[in-house]
Amino acid sequence: MKKNYAELKARAENFVLTDGLTQKEVSKLLEVPEKTISKWSMAGKWKAKKGERAEAIIKINAVLTGFANYLNDVAPGIHEQVIKYQKSYLKLLRV
């Protein structure tokens, strides 16, 4: 059975960038040679994308923290809910 490399490449990128798996782990999981995963990573600039994603998460977290602190001053009852949602959001992002 022929492998759909476009789909495997997309899945591999998602595993590395979103799930934080190593290229070696992805190679085993998808049954694709490590060399192929490495080539995909270099061609797709996964390392740079991973850094950009981390920076974006830090910025989002800072905005949410600032908003939560503001709410604590003006509406303390809502503050705890925002903190709860912030933690859930970060957990969803696997931070």
PDB file of N, CA, C and O in Angstrom, chain B, residues numbered from 101:
ATOM      1  N   MET B 101       0.849  -1.186   0.000  1.00  0.00           N
ATOM      2  CA  MET B 101       0.000   0.000   0.000  1.00  0.00           C
ATOM      3  C   MET B 101       0.894   1.248   0.000  1.00  0.00           C
ATOM      4  O   MET B 101       1.788   1.383   0.835  1.00  0.00           O
ATOM      5  N   LYS B 102       0.641   2.141  -0.932  1.00  0.00           N
ATOM      6  CA  LYS B 102       1.443   3.352  -1.069  1.00  0.00           C
ATOM      7  C   LYS B 102       1.059   4.370   0.009  1.00  0.00           C
ATOM      8  O   LYS B 102      -0.118   4.578   0.304  1.00  0.00           O
ATOM      9  N   LYS B 103       2.084   4.994   0.584  1.00  0.00           N
ATOM     10  CA  LYS B 103       1.846   5.987   1.632  1.00  0.00           C
ATOM     11  C   LYS B 103       1.510   7.341   1.016  1.00  0.00           C
ATOM     12  O   LYS B 103       2.060   7.725  -0.016  1.00  0.00           O
ATOM     13  N   ASN B 104       0.601   8.050   1.666  1.00  0.00           N
ATOM     14  CA  ASN B 104       0.249   9.406   1.255  1.00  0.00           C
ATOM     15  C   ASN B 104       1.210  10.356   1.976  1.00  0.00           C
ATOM     16  O   ASN B 104       0.956  10.762   3.110  1.00  0.00           O
ATOM     17  N   TYR B 105       2.318  10.707   1.307  1.00  0.00           N
ATOM     18  CA  TYR B 105       3.359  11.490   1.957  1.00  0.00           C
ATOM     19  C   TYR B 105       2.929  12.916   2.285  1.00  0.00           C
ATOM     20  O   TYR B 105       3.426  13.498   3.249  1.00  0.00           O
ATOM     21  N   ALA B 106       2.032  13.479   1.518  1.00  0.00           N
ATOM     22  CA  ALA B 106       1.554  14.831   1.836  1.00  0.00           C
ATOM     23  C   ALA B 106       0.816  14.819   3.167  1.00  0.00           C
ATOM     24  O   ALA B 106       0.999  15.713   3.993  1.00  0.00           O
ATOM     25  N   GLU B 107      -0.017  13.806   3.372  1.00  0.00           N
ATOM     26  CA  GLU B 107      -0.745  13.685   4.641  1.00  0.00           C
ATOM     27  C   GLU B 107       0.203  13.365   5.786  1.00  0.00           C
ATOM     28  O   GLU B 107       0.081  13.926   6.875  1.00  0.00           O
ATOM     29  N   LEU B 108       1.147  12.465   5.540  1.00  0.00           N
ATOM     30  CA  LEU B 108       2.118  12.114   6.580  1.00  0.00           C
ATOM     31  C   LEU B 108       2.970  13.318   6.972  1.00  0.00           C
ATOM     32  O   LEU B 108       3.272  13.518   8.148  1.00  0.00           O
ATOM     33  N   LYS B 109       3.350  14.112   5.982  1.00  0.00           N
ATOM     34  CA  LYS B 109       4.155  15.314   6.252  1.00  0.00           C
ATOM     35  C   LYS B 109       3.374  16.290   7.132  1.00  0.00           C
ATOM     36  O   LYS B 109       3.922  16.846   8.084  1.00  0.00           O
ATOM     37  N   ALA B 110       2.105  16.496   6.815  1.00  0.00           N
ATOM     38  CA  ALA B 110       1.261  17.396   7.613  1.00  0.00           C
ATOM     39  C   ALA B 110       1.095  16.866   9.031  1.00  0.00           C
ATOM     40  O   ALA B 110       1.167  17.628   9.995  1.00  0.00           O
ATOM     41  N   ARG B 111       0.875  15.571   9.157  1.00  0.00           N
ATOM     42  CA  ARG B 111       0.738  14.969  10.492  1.00  0.00           C
ATOM     43  C   ARG B 111       2.041  15.083  11.281  1.00  0.00           C
ATOM     44  O   ARG B 111       2.033  15.379  12.476  1.00  0.00           O
ATOM     45  N   ALA B 112       3.152  14.844  10.600  1.00  0.00           N
ATOM     46  CA  ALA B 112       4.458  14.931  11.254  1.00  0.00           C
ATOM     47  C   ALA B 112       4.708  16.342  11.775  1.00  0.00           C
ATOM     48  O   ALA B 112       5.160  16.521  12.906  1.00  0.00           O
ATOM     49  N   GLU B 113       4.414  17.334  10.953  1.00  0.00           N
ATOM     50  CA  GLU B 113       4.604  18.726  11.377  1.00  0.00           C
ATOM     51  C   GLU B 113       3.726  19.039  12.589  1.00  0.00           C
ATOM     52  O   GLU B 113       4.172  19.694  13.531  1.00  0.00           O
ATOM     53  N   ASN B 114       2.496  18.577  12.563  1.00  0.00           N
ATOM     54  CA  ASN B 114       1.593  18.804  13.688  1.00  0.00           C
ATOM     55  C   ASN B 114       2.119  18.136  14.960  1.00  0.00           C
ATOM     56  O   ASN B 114       2.083  18.731  16.037  1.00  0.00           O
ATOM     57  N   PHE B 115       2.604  16.910  14.835  1.00  0.00           N
ATOM     58  CA  PHE B 115       3.149  16.207  16.006  1.00  0.00           C
ATOM     59  C   PHE B 115       4.333  16.958  16.604  1.00  0.00           C
ATOM     60  O   PHE B 115       4.464  17.053  17.824  1.00  0.00           O
ATOM     61  N   VAL B 116       5.193  17.489  15.740  1.00  0.00           N
ATOM     62  CA  VAL B 116       6.382  18.196  16.227  1.00  0.00           C
ATOM     63  C   VAL B 116       6.014  19.557  16.819  1.00  0.00           C
ATOM     64  O   VAL B 116       6.433  19.891  17.927  1.00  0.00           O
ATOM     65  N   LEU B 117       5.226  20.341  16.075  1.00  0.00           N
ATOM     66  CA  LEU B 117       4.934  21.710  16.506  1.00  0.00           C
ATOM     67  C   LEU B 117       3.899  21.790  17.608  1.00  0.00           C
ATOM     68  O   LEU B 117       4.048  22.580  18.541  1.00  0.00           O
ATOM     69  N   THR B 118       2.863  20.994  17.518  1.00  0.00           N
ATOM     70  CA  THR B 118       1.757  21.099  18.474  1.00  0.00           C
ATOM     71  C   THR B 118       1.918  20.156  19.661  1.00  0.00           C
ATOM     72  O   THR B 118       1.698  20.541  20.810  1.00  0.00           O
ATOM     73  N   ASP B 119       2.304  18.920  19.370  1.00  0.00           N
ATOM     74  CA  ASP B 119       2.385  17.921  20.436  1.00  0.00           C
ATOM     75  C   ASP B 119       3.757  17.837  21.085  1.00  0.00           C
ATOM     76  O   ASP B 119       3.915  17.210  22.133  1.00  0.00           O
ATOM     77  N   GLY B 120       4.751  18.467  20.465  1.00  0.00           N
ATOM     78  CA  GLY B 120       6.085  18.501  21.061  1.00  0.00           C
ATOM     79  C   GLY B 120       6.872  17.202  20.944  1.00  0.00           C
ATOM     80  O   GLY B 120       7.828  16.992  21.691  1.00  0.00           O
ATOM     81  N   LEU B 121       6.486  16.332  20.022  1.00  0.00           N
ATOM     82  CA  LEU B 121       7.223  15.096  19.820  1.00  0.00           C
ATOM     83  C   LEU B 121       8.536  15.375  19.103  1.00  0.00           C
ATOM     84  O   LEU B 121       8.656  16.349  18.361  1.00  0.00           O
ATOM     85  N   THR B 122       9.510  14.518  19.330  1.00  0.00           N
ATOM     86  CA  THR B 122      10.778  14.646  18.617  1.00  0.00           C
ATOM     87  C   THR B 122      10.620  14.043  17.224  1.00  0.00           C
ATOM     88  O   THR B 122       9.684  13.292  16.951  1.00  0.00           O
ATOM     89  N   GLN B 123      11.553  14.392  16.363  1.00  0.00           N
ATOM     90  CA  GLN B 123      11.514  13.828  15.013  1.00  0.00           C
ATOM     91  C   GLN B 123      11.659  12.310  15.058  1.00  0.00           C
ATOM     92  O   GLN B 123      11.050  11.598  14.260  1.00  0.00           O
ATOM     93  N   LYS B 124      12.454  11.827  15.980  1.00  0.00           N
ATOM     94  CA  LYS B 124      12.638  10.380  16.124  1.00  0.00           C
ATOM     95  C   LYS B 124      11.323   9.714  16.539  1.00  0.00           C
ATOM     96  O   LYS B 124      10.960   8.666  16.004  1.00  0.00           O
ATOM     97  N   GLU B 125      10.620  10.317  17.486  1.00  0.00           N
ATOM     98  CA  GLU B 125       9.332   9.778  17.924  1.00  0.00           C
ATOM     99  C   GLU B 125       8.317   9.769  16.781  1.00  0.00           C
ATOM    100  O   GLU B 125       7.573   8.804  16.602  1.00  0.00           O
ATOM    101  N   VAL B 126       8.299  10.854  16.015  1.00  0.00           N
ATOM    102  CA  VAL B 126       7.380  10.970  14.880  1.00  0.00           C
ATOM    103  C   VAL B 126       7.721   9.920  13.827  1.00  0.00           C
ATOM    104  O   VAL B 126       6.832   9.310  13.233  1.00  0.00           O
ATOM    105  N   SER B 127       9.015   9.716  13.604  1.00  0.00           N
ATOM    106  CA  SER B 127       9.465   8.725  12.641  1.00  0.00           C
ATOM    107  C   SER B 127       8.920   7.337  12.987  1.00  0.00           C
ATOM    108  O   SER B 127       8.416   6.622  12.120  1.00  0.00           O
ATOM    109  N   LYS B 128       9.027   6.977  14.233  1.00  0.00           N
ATOM    110  CA  LYS B 128       8.525   5.670  14.679  1.00  0.00           C
ATOM    111  C   LYS B 128       7.009   5.608  14.604  1.00  0.00           C
ATOM    112  O   LYS B 128       6.442   4.612  14.156  1.00  0.00           O
ATOM    113  N   LEU B 129       6.362   6.666  15.038  1.00  0.00           N
ATOM    114  CA  LEU B 129       4.903   6.705  15.075  1.00  0.00           C
ATOM    115  C   LEU B 129       4.292   6.591  13.678  1.00  0.00           C
ATOM    116  O   LEU B 129       3.321   5.861  13.477  1.00  0.00           O
ATOM    117  N   LEU B 130       4.862   7.310  12.722  1.00  0.00           N
ATOM    118  CA  LEU B 130       4.314   7.325  11.370  1.00  0.00           C
ATOM    119  C   LEU B 130       4.974   6.306  10.435  1.00  0.00           C
ATOM    120  O   LEU B 130       4.574   6.150   9.281  1.00  0.00           O
ATOM    121  N   GLU B 131       5.983   5.623  10.953  1.00  0.00           N
ATOM    122  CA  GLU B 131       6.722   4.629  10.170  1.00  0.00           C
ATOM    123  C   GLU B 131       7.310   5.252   8.897  1.00  0.00           C
ATOM    124  O   GLU B 131       7.172   4.733   7.789  1.00  0.00           O
ATOM    125  N   VAL B 132       7.967   6.386   9.117  1.00  0.00           N
ATOM    126  CA  VAL B 132       8.649   7.125   8.045  1.00  0.00           C
ATOM    127  C   VAL B 132      10.104   7.271   8.487  1.00  0.00           C
ATOM    128  O   VAL B 132      10.357   7.552   9.658  1.00  0.00           O
ATOM    129  N   PRO B 133      11.063   7.089   7.586  1.00  0.00           N
ATOM    130  CA  PRO B 133      12.470   7.209   7.977  1.00  0.00           C
ATOM    131  C   PRO B 133      12.787   8.564   8.626  1.00  0.00           C
ATOM    132  O   PRO B 133      12.247   9.601   8.241  1.00  0.00           O
ATOM    133  N   GLU B 134      13.677   8.518   9.621  1.00  0.00           N
ATOM    134  CA  GLU B 134      14.084   9.754  10.304  1.00  0.00           C
ATOM    135  C   GLU B 134      14.657  10.770   9.319  1.00  0.00           C
ATOM    136  O   GLU B 134      14.447  11.974   9.468  1.00  0.00           O
ATOM    137  N   LYS B 135      15.371  10.285   8.327  1.00  0.00           N
ATOM    138  CA  LYS B 135      15.970  11.179   7.333  1.00  0.00           C
ATOM    139  C   LYS B 135      14.872  11.955   6.587  1.00  0.00           C
ATOM    140  O   LYS B 135      15.036  13.139   6.292  1.00  0.00           O
ATOM    141  N   THR B 136      13.766  11.287   6.289  1.00  0.00           N
ATOM    142  CA  THR B 136      12.652  11.947   5.599  1.00  0.00           C
ATOM    143  C   THR B 136      12.038  13.007   6.498  1.00  0.00           C
ATOM    144  O   THR B 136      11.746  14.116   6.049  1.00  0.00           O
ATOM    145  N   ILE B 137      11.841  12.670   7.765  1.00  0.00           N
ATOM    146  CA  ILE B 137      11.276  13.631   8.727  1.00  0.00           C
ATOM    147  C   ILE B 137      12.203  14.839   8.831  1.00  0.00           C
ATOM    148  O   ILE B 137      11.746  15.981   8.863  1.00  0.00           O
ATOM    149  N   SER B 138      13.497  14.580   8.883  1.00  0.00           N
ATOM    150  CA  SER B 138      14.480  15.670   8.969  1.00  0.00           C
ATOM    151  C   SER B 138      14.416  16.570   7.735  1.00  0.00           C
ATOM    152  O   SER B 138      14.477  17.794   7.854  1.00  0.00           O
ATOM    153  N   LYS B 139      14.295  15.970   6.558  1.00  0.00           N
ATOM    154  CA  LYS B 139      14.196  16.762   5.324  1.00  0.00           C
ATOM    155  C   LYS B 139      12.930  17.612   5.335  1.00  0.00           C
ATOM    156  O   LYS B 139      12.965  18.786   4.968  1.00  0.00           O
ATOM    157  N   TRP B 140      11.820  17.025   5.753  1.00  0.00           N
ATOM    158  CA  TRP B 140      10.562  17.779   5.843  1.00  0.00           C
ATOM    159  C   TRP B 140      10.702  18.941   6.808  1.00  0.00           C
ATOM    160  O   TRP B 140      10.231  20.048   6.548  1.00  0.00           O
ATOM    161  N   SER B 141      11.357  18.668   7.925  1.00  0.00           N
ATOM    162  CA  SER B 141      11.538  19.696   8.949  1.00  0.00           C
ATOM    163  C   SER B 141      12.356  20.870   8.421  1.00  0.00           C
ATOM    164  O   SER B 141      12.003  22.030   8.632  1.00  0.00           O
ATOM    165  N   MET B 142      13.436  20.561   7.743  1.00  0.00           N
ATOM    166  CA  MET B 142      14.280  21.634   7.201  1.00  0.00           C
ATOM    167  C   MET B 142      13.557  22.404   6.096  1.00  0.00           C
ATOM    168  O   MET B 142      13.598  23.634   6.059  1.00  0.00           O
ATOM    169  N   ALA B 143      12.899  21.678   5.204  1.00  0.00           N
ATOM    170  CA  ALA B 143      12.195  22.337   4.099  1.00  0.00           C
ATOM    171  C   ALA B 143      11.034  23.193   4.604  1.00  0.00           C
ATOM    172  O   ALA B 143      10.763  24.264   4.061  1.00  0.00           O
ATOM    173  N   GLY B 144      10.359  22.719   5.636  1.00  0.00           N
ATOM    174  CA  GLY B 144       9.206  23.437   6.177  1.00  0.00           C
ATOM    175  C   GLY B 144       9.548  24.427   7.277  1.00  0.00           C
ATOM    176  O   GLY B 144       8.672  25.113   7.804  1.00  0.00           O
ATOM    177  N   LYS B 145      10.833  24.496   7.620  1.00  0.00           N
ATOM    178  CA  LYS B 145      11.309  25.418   8.668  1.00  0.00           C
ATOM    179  C   LYS B 145      10.545  25.220   9.975  1.00  0.00           C
ATOM    180  O   LYS B 145      10.093  26.180  10.600  1.00  0.00           O
ATOM    181  N   TRP B 146      10.412  23.951  10.376  1.00  0.00           N
ATOM    182  CA  TRP B 146       9.665  23.625  11.594  1.00  0.00           C
ATOM    183  C   TRP B 146      10.288  24.256  12.836  1.00  0.00           C
ATOM    184  O   TRP B 146       9.576  24.689  13.741  1.00  0.00           O
ATOM    185  N   LYS B 147      11.614  24.307  12.875  1.00  0.00           N
ATOM    186  CA  LYS B 147      12.279  24.883  14.050  1.00  0.00           C
ATOM    187  C   LYS B 147      11.882  26.349  14.230  1.00  0.00           C
ATOM    188  O   LYS B 147      11.590  26.786  15.343  1.00  0.00           O
ATOM    189  N   ALA B 148      11.873  27.092  13.146  1.00  0.00           N
ATOM    190  CA  ALA B 148      11.475  28.508  13.209  1.00  0.00           C
ATOM    191  C   ALA B 148      10.001  28.630  13.591  1.00  0.00           C
ATOM    192  O   ALA B 148       9.627  29.478  14.402  1.00  0.00           O
ATOM    193  N   LYS B 149       9.177  27.778  13.001  1.00  0.00           N
ATOM    194  CA  LYS B 149       7.746  27.808  13.317  1.00  0.00           C
ATOM    195  C   LYS B 149       7.499  27.480  14.791  1.00  0.00           C
ATOM    196  O   LYS B 149       6.626  28.065  15.432  1.00  0.00           O
ATOM    197  N   LYS B 150       8.281  26.538  15.313  1.00  0.00           N
ATOM    198  CA  LYS B 150       8.127  26.168  16.718  1.00  0.00           C
ATOM    199  C   LYS B 150       8.479  27.351  17.617  1.00  0.00           C
ATOM    200  O   LYS B 150       7.811  27.591  18.624  1.00  0.00           O
ATOM    201  N   GLY B 151       9.528  28.088  17.253  1.00  0.00           N
ATOM    202  CA  GLY B 151       9.913  29.277  18.012  1.00  0.00           C
ATOM    203  C   GLY B 151       8.851  30.365  17.928  1.00  0.00           C
ATOM    204  O   GLY B 151       8.541  31.018  18.924  1.00  0.00           O
ATOM    205  N   GLU B 152       8.294  30.558  16.728  1.00  0.00           N
ATOM    206  CA  GLU B 152       7.231  31.555  16.548  1.00  0.00           C
ATOM    207  C   GLU B 152       6.004  31.181  17.369  1.00  0.00           C
ATOM    208  O   GLU B 152       5.365  32.044  17.972  1.00  0.00           O
ATOM    209  N   ARG B 153       5.680  29.894  17.391  1.00  0.00           N
ATOM    210  CA  ARG B 153       4.516  29.420  18.161  1.00  0.00           C
ATOM    211  C   ARG B 153       4.737  29.679  19.650  1.00  0.00           C
ATOM    212  O   ARG B 153       3.832  30.136  20.349  1.00  0.00           O
ATOM    213  N   ALA B 154       5.945  29.384  20.127  1.00  0.00           N
ATOM    214  CA  ALA B 154       6.254  29.604  21.541  1.00  0.00           C
ATOM    215  C   ALA B 154       6.152  31.086  21.894  1.00  0.00           C
ATOM    216  O   ALA B 154       5.625  31.441  22.949  1.00  0.00           O
ATOM    217  N   GLU B 155       6.653  31.944  21.019  1.00  0.00           N
ATOM    218  CA  GLU B 155       6.566  33.391  21.253  1.00  0.00           C
ATOM    219  C   GLU B 155       5.111  33.855  21.283  1.00  0.00           C
ATOM    220  O   GLU B 155       4.732  34.682  22.112  1.00  0.00           O
ATOM    221  N   ALA B 156       4.308  33.320  20.379  1.00  0.00           N
ATOM    222  CA  ALA B 156       2.890  33.697  20.327  1.00  0.00           C
ATOM    223  C   ALA B 156       2.172  33.270  21.603  1.00  0.00           C
ATOM    224  O   ALA B 156       1.344  34.011  22.133  1.00  0.00           O
ATOM    225  N   ILE B 157       2.490  32.081  22.092  1.00  0.00           N
ATOM    226  CA  ILE B 157       1.859  31.591  23.326  1.00  0.00           C
ATOM    227  C   ILE B 157       2.250  32.474  24.500  1.00  0.00           C
ATOM    228  O   ILE B 157       1.414  32.781  25.350  1.00  0.00           O
ATOM    229  N   ILE B 158       3.512  32.885  24.556  1.00  0.00           N
ATOM    230  CA  ILE B 158       3.972  33.767  25.640  1.00  0.00           C
ATOM    231  C   ILE B 158       3.217  35.089  25.587  1.00  0.00           C
ATOM    232  O   ILE B 158       2.788  35.602  26.621  1.00  0.00           O
ATOM    233  N   LYS B 159       3.053  35.646  24.383  1.00  0.00           N
ATOM    234  CA  LYS B 159       2.333  36.916  24.235  1.00  0.00           C
ATOM    235  C   LYS B 159       0.864  36.771  24.628  1.00  0.00           C
ATOM    236  O   LYS B 159       0.312  37.625  25.323  1.00  0.00           O
ATOM    237  N   ILE B 160       0.247  35.701  24.187  1.00  0.00           N
ATOM    238  CA  ILE B 160      -1.162  35.459  24.535  1.00  0.00           C
ATOM    239  C   ILE B 160      -1.312  35.320  26.037  1.00  0.00           C
ATOM    240  O   ILE B 160      -2.236  35.877  26.630  1.00  0.00           O
ATOM    241  N   ASN B 161      -0.409  34.581  26.649  1.00  0.00           N
ATOM    242  CA  ASN B 161      -0.465  34.405  28.105  1.00  0.00           C
ATOM    243  C   ASN B 161      -0.295  35.745  28.823  1.00  0.00           C
ATOM    244  O   ASN B 161      -0.977  36.008  29.814  1.00  0.00           O
ATOM    245  N   ALA B 162       0.604  36.588  28.330  1.00  0.00           N
ATOM    246  CA  ALA B 162       0.816  37.903  28.948  1.00  0.00           C
ATOM    247  C   ALA B 162      -0.440  38.767  28.831  1.00  0.00           C
ATOM    248  O   ALA B 162      -0.815  39.457  29.780  1.00  0.00           O
ATOM    249  N   VAL B 163      -1.083  38.726  27.672  1.00  0.00           N
ATOM    250  CA  VAL B 163      -2.315  39.495  27.483  1.00  0.00           C
ATOM    251  C   VAL B 163      -3.407  38.985  28.423  1.00  0.00           C
ATOM    252  O   VAL B 163      -4.101  39.772  29.066  1.00  0.00           O
ATOM    253  N   LEU B 164      -3.551  37.675  28.495  1.00  0.00           N
ATOM    254  CA  LEU B 164      -4.575  37.097  29.380  1.00  0.00           C
ATOM    255  C   LEU B 164      -4.298  37.414  30.849  1.00  0.00           C
ATOM    256  O   LEU B 164      -5.220  37.682  31.619  1.00  0.00           O
ATOM    257  N   THR B 165      -3.033  37.382  31.227  1.00  0.00           N
ATOM    258  CA  THR B 165      -2.672  37.710  32.606  1.00  0.00           C
ATOM    259  C   THR B 165      -2.981  39.175  32.904  1.00  0.00           C
ATOM    260  O   THR B 165      -3.523  39.496  33.961  1.00  0.00           O
ATOM    261  N   GLY B 166      -2.635  40.058  31.973  1.00  0.00           N
ATOM    262  CA  GLY B 166      -2.941  41.477  32.149  1.00  0.00           C
ATOM    263  C   GLY B 166      -4.436  41.722  32.250  1.00  0.00           C
ATOM    264  O   GLY B 166      -4.887  42.512  33.079  1.00  0.00           O
ATOM    265  N   PHE B 167      -5.195  41.049  31.414  1.00  0.00           N
ATOM    266  CA  PHE B 167      -6.650  41.181  31.445  1.00  0.00           C
ATOM    267  C   PHE B 167      -7.213  40.653  32.766  1.00  0.00           C
ATOM    268  O   PHE B 167      -8.103  41.266  33.356  1.00  0.00           O
ATOM    269  N   ALA B 168      -6.692  39.521  33.224  1.00  0.00           N
ATOM    270  CA  ALA B 168      -7.148  38.946  34.493  1.00  0.00           C
ATOM    271  C   ALA B 168      -6.837  39.891  35.656  1.00  0.00           C
ATOM    272  O   ALA B 168      -7.657  40.066  36.558  1.00  0.00           O
ATOM    273  N   ASN B 169      -5.656  40.495  35.626  1.00  0.00           N
ATOM    274  CA  ASN B 169      -5.294  41.441  36.688  1.00  0.00           C
ATOM    275  C   ASN B 169      -6.196  42.678  36.664  1.00  0.00           C
ATOM    276  O   ASN B 169      -6.603  43.181  37.711  1.00  0.00           O
ATOM    277  N   TYR B 170      -6.500  43.154  35.467  1.00  0.00           N
ATOM    278  CA  TYR B 170      -7.427  44.279  35.334  1.00  0.00           C
ATOM    279  C   TYR B 170      -8.788  43.916  35.910  1.00  0.00           C
ATOM    280  O   TYR B 170      -9.384  44.688  36.661  1.00  0.00           O
ATOM    281  N   LEU B 171      -9.270  42.736  35.551  1.00  0.00           N
ATOM    282  CA  LEU B 171     -10.570  42.300  36.067  1.00  0.00           C
ATOM    283  C   LEU B 171     -10.560  42.152  37.585  1.00  0.00           C
ATOM    284  O   LEU B 171     -11.567  42.405  38.246  1.00  0.00           O
ATOM    285  N   ASN B 172      -9.439  41.748  38.122  1.00  0.00           N
ATOM    286  CA  ASN B 172      -9.340  41.619  39.571  1.00  0.00           C
ATOM    287  C   ASN B 172      -9.578  42.965  40.242  1.00  0.00           C
ATOM    288  O   ASN B 172     -10.148  43.032  41.331  1.00  0.00           O
ATOM    289  N   ASP B 173      -9.140  44.034  39.589  1.00  0.00           N
ATOM    290  CA  ASP B 173      -9.333  45.373  40.134  1.00  0.00           C
ATOM    291  C   ASP B 173     -10.768  45.875  39.974  1.00  0.00           C
ATOM    292  O   ASP B 173     -11.320  46.493  40.885  1.00  0.00           O
ATOM    293  N   VAL B 174     -11.367  45.606  38.812  1.00  0.00           N
ATOM    294  CA  VAL B 174     -12.686  46.173  38.527  1.00  0.00           C
ATOM    295  C   VAL B 174     -13.848  45.215  38.783  1.00  0.00           C
ATOM    296  O   VAL B 174     -14.966  45.656  39.046  1.00  0.00           O
ATOM    297  N   ALA B 175     -13.594  43.916  38.708  1.00  0.00           N
ATOM    298  CA  ALA B 175     -14.680  42.931  38.899  1.00  0.00           C
ATOM    299  C   ALA B 175     -14.095  41.643  39.465  1.00  0.00           C
ATOM    300  O   ALA B 175     -13.939  40.656  38.745  1.00  0.00           O
ATOM    301  N   PRO B 176     -13.772  41.653  40.756  1.00  0.00           N
ATOM    302  CA  PRO B 176     -13.096  40.509  41.363  1.00  0.00           C
ATOM    303  C   PRO B 176     -13.813  39.164  41.151  1.00  0.00           C
ATOM    304  O   PRO B 176     -13.154  38.127  41.077  1.00  0.00           O
ATOM    305  N   GLY B 177     -15.114  39.166  41.056  1.00  0.00           N
ATOM    306  CA  GLY B 177     -15.848  37.918  40.885  1.00  0.00           C
ATOM    307  C   GLY B 177     -15.562  37.228  39.557  1.00  0.00           C
ATOM    308  O   GLY B 177     -15.631  36.002  39.462  1.00  0.00           O
ATOM    309  N   ILE B 178     -15.245  38.002  38.548  1.00  0.00           N
ATOM    310  CA  ILE B 178     -14.982  37.450  37.219  1.00  0.00           C
ATOM    311  C   ILE B 178     -13.531  36.986  37.101  1.00  0.00           C
ATOM    312  O   ILE B 178     -13.218  36.098  36.308  1.00  0.00           O
ATOM    313  N   HIS B 179     -12.663  37.584  37.887  1.00  0.00           N
ATOM    314  CA  HIS B 179     -11.229  37.304  37.827  1.00  0.00           C
ATOM    315  C   HIS B 179     -10.921  35.817  37.903  1.00  0.00           C
ATOM    316  O   HIS B 179     -10.138  35.308  37.100  1.00  0.00           O
ATOM    317  N   GLU B 180     -11.515  35.123  38.843  1.00  0.00           N
ATOM    318  CA  GLU B 180     -11.229  33.694  39.018  1.00  0.00           C
ATOM    319  C   GLU B 180     -11.640  32.883  37.791  1.00  0.00           C
ATOM    320  O   GLU B 180     -10.956  31.930  37.416  1.00  0.00           O
ATOM    321  N   GLN B 181     -12.747  33.258  37.171  1.00  0.00           N
ATOM    322  CA  GLN B 181     -13.191  32.552  35.963  1.00  0.00           C
ATOM    323  C   GLN B 181     -12.186  32.749  34.825  1.00  0.00           C
ATOM    324  O   GLN B 181     -11.877  31.809  34.093  1.00  0.00           O
ATOM    325  N   VAL B 182     -11.685  33.962  34.683  1.00  0.00           N
ATOM    326  CA  VAL B 182     -10.713  34.233  33.623  1.00  0.00           C
ATOM    327  C   VAL B 182      -9.444  33.429  33.858  1.00  0.00           C
ATOM    328  O   VAL B 182      -8.892  32.862  32.915  1.00  0.00           O
ATOM    329  N   ILE B 183      -8.979  33.371  35.080  1.00  0.00           N
ATOM    330  CA  ILE B 183      -7.792  32.583  35.424  1.00  0.00           C
ATOM    331  C   ILE B 183      -8.037  31.113  35.087  1.00  0.00           C
ATOM    332  O   ILE B 183      -7.160  30.441  34.544  1.00  0.00           O
ATOM    333  N   LYS B 184      -9.216  30.623  35.406  1.00  0.00           N
ATOM    334  CA  LYS B 184      -9.577  29.230  35.118  1.00  0.00           C
ATOM    335  C   LYS B 184      -9.521  28.971  33.612  1.00  0.00           C
ATOM    336  O   LYS B 184      -8.956  27.968  33.175  1.00  0.00           O
ATOM    337  N   TYR B 185     -10.106  29.876  32.815  1.00  0.00           N
ATOM    338  CA  TYR B 185     -10.094  29.715  31.366  1.00  0.00           C
ATOM    339  C   TYR B 185      -8.688  29.849  30.798  1.00  0.00           C
ATOM    340  O   TYR B 185      -8.328  29.162  29.842  1.00  0.00           O
ATOM    341  N   GLN B 186      -7.906  30.727  31.383  1.00  0.00           N
ATOM    342  CA  GLN B 186      -6.523  30.895  30.936  1.00  0.00           C
ATOM    343  C   GLN B 186      -5.743  29.596  31.136  1.00  0.00           C
ATOM    344  O   GLN B 186      -5.018  29.168  30.238  1.00  0.00           O
ATOM    345  N   LYS B 187      -5.883  28.969  32.295  1.00  0.00           N
ATOM    346  CA  LYS B 187      -5.192  27.708  32.571  1.00  0.00           C
ATOM    347  C   LYS B 187      -5.668  26.612  31.622  1.00  0.00           C
ATOM    348  O   LYS B 187      -4.865  25.809  31.146  1.00  0.00           O
ATOM    349  N   SER B 188      -6.962  26.578  31.348  1.00  0.00           N
ATOM    350  CA  SER B 188      -7.507  25.585  30.414  1.00  0.00           C
ATOM    351  C   SER B 188      -6.957  25.803  29.012  1.00  0.00           C
ATOM    352  O   SER B 188      -6.623  24.848  28.310  1.00  0.00           O
ATOM    353  N   TYR B 189      -6.867  27.055  28.613  1.00  0.00           N
ATOM    354  CA  TYR B 189      -6.349  27.395  27.291  1.00  0.00           C
ATOM    355  C   TYR B 189      -4.894  26.959  27.153  1.00  0.00           C
ATOM    356  O   TYR B 189      -4.517  26.359  26.146  1.00  0.00           O
ATOM    357  N   LEU B 190      -4.080  27.258  28.158  1.00  0.00           N
ATOM    358  CA  LEU B 190      -2.682  26.890  28.113  1.00  0.00           C
ATOM    359  C   LEU B 190      -2.509  25.366  28.128  1.00  0.00           C
ATOM    360  O   LEU B 190      -1.609  24.831  27.480  1.00  0.00           O
ATOM    361  N   LYS B 191      -3.368  24.684  28.865  1.00  0.00           N
ATOM    362  CA  LYS B 191      -3.323  23.222  28.894  1.00  0.00           C
ATOM    363  C   LYS B 191      -3.681  22.669  27.515  1.00  0.00           C
ATOM    364  O   LYS B 191      -3.074  21.704  27.052  1.00  0.00           O
ATOM    365  N   LEU B 192      -4.652  23.274  26.873  1.00  0.00           N
ATOM    366  CA  LEU B 192      -5.053  22.874  25.530  1.00  0.00           C
ATOM    367  C   LEU B 192      -3.877  23.032  24.553  1.00  0.00           C
ATOM    368  O   LEU B 192      -3.696  22.214  23.650  1.00  0.00           O
ATOM    369  N   LEU B 193      -3.098  24.074  24.743  1.00  0.00           N
ATOM    370  CA  LEU B 193      -1.938  24.319  23.886  1.00  0.00           C
ATOM    371  C   LEU B 193      -0.737  23.451  24.281  1.00  0.00           C
ATOM    372  O   LEU B 193       0.307  23.479  23.630  1.00  0.00           O
ATOM    373  N   ARG B 194      -0.906  22.697  25.338  1.00  0.00           N
ATOM    374  CA  ARG B 194       0.143  21.795  25.850  1.00  0.00           C
ATOM    375  C   ARG B 194       1.391  22.561  26.246  1.00  0.00           C
ATOM    376  O   ARG B 194       2.507  22.209  25.862  1.00  0.00           O
ATOM    377  N   VAL B 195       1.182  23.611  27.018  1.00  0.00           N
ATOM    378  CA  VAL B 195       2.313  24.424  27.486  1.00  0.00           C
ATOM    379  C   VAL B 195       2.719  23.932  28.858  1.00  0.00           C
ATOM    380  O   VAL B 195       3.653  24.468  29.454  1.00  0.00           O
TER     381      VAL B 195
END
